[in-house]
Amino acid sequence: MALEERPVAKLDRAVIFLGPPGSGKGTQAKELAKLYGVPHLSTGDMLREHVEKGTPLGLKAKPIMEHGELVSDSLVLKMVAERIERPDCSHGFVFDGFPRTVTQAKYLGELLKQHGLRQPFVIHLVIGTSVLMRRLTGRRTCKRCGEIYNIYDRPPKVEGICDKDGGELYQRPDDREEVVGPRLHAYEKQTAPLVTYYRRLGFLHDMDARKSVEEVRNDILQSVASIRGAQ
Ligand code: AP5
């Protein structure tokens, strides 16, 4: 079913996308947020913006991100806490790349309670590492609107130009082959334990992320709609 044909209901909760680099978190999180009319909160995008602007946080984060490691919990938590205070988050939001450690997940649990929001709905994008290198090294992103392409599997109509708004496409510095390895390692070591953490709490919903973008999107929409229907 096309995105525009879906009935729009209130989300009223946090949705979390959990999965390794390149599993499709950004691609899917943007669409889900758009459908439900809630903010898409990518901690990676927020940090890249700080780096671009040269803020004190950006200056600290830059070398860490360039090495494919995780930025410290304290810096990320402050940034997230400030963001979800804004009024546009009152009917829920979609996290992409947060939480990434058990400390971040526990802190988020407290924040959600404080804001009177329900338990989060965690979408776990399940995929083996063998396809991730191709997805990451092939990724190109629009400088203007953030649309995500892949030169191998989802190329733009004109090389280097966004189909949607004609913006210039760029390659993220951490998508170079030598940084992808450390990013995958950081995921396995620090983020993968969240799969067990959220499964135990009963919040986790596994999705087969090897399928096409459209198939994964449909699986996610059905899953989110079914839990809403059950409430
Ligand atoms: P972040 O920006 O969050 O990067 P990431 O988690 O490594 O994830 P990616 O954005 O690389 O991948 P994705 O899963 O979103 O895939 P996408 O949809 O783009 O973080 C960057 C850095 O910031 C971190 O390394 C860390 O340093 C720091 N950071 C961020 N958050 C932090 C936190 N909470 N704590 C501490 N540090 C933090 O898709 C990838 C490609 O695949 C695209 O080309 C796309 O077109 C293609 N694709 C997507 N889906 C499919 C499909 N189904 N089939 C075929 N191709 C597909």
Boltz pocket constraint, residues with backbone or C-beta under 6 A from the ligand:
constraints:
  - pocket:
      binder: B
      contacts: [[A, 19], [A, 20], [A, 21], [A, 22], [A, 23], [A, 24], [A, 25], [A, 26], [A, 27], [A, 28], [A, 43], [A, 44], [A, 45], [A, 47], [A, 61], [A, 64], [A, 65], [A, 68], [A, 69], [A, 70], [A, 71], [A, 72], [A, 73], [A, 76], [A, 96], [A, 97], [A, 98], [A, 99], [A, 100], [A, 104], [A, 135], [A, 136], [A, 138], [A, 139], [A, 140], [A, 148], [A, 149], [A, 150], [A, 151], [A, 153], [A, 154], [A, 174], [A, 183], [A, 209], [A, 210], [A, 211], [A, 212], [A, 213], [A, 214], [A, 216]]
      max_distance: 6.0
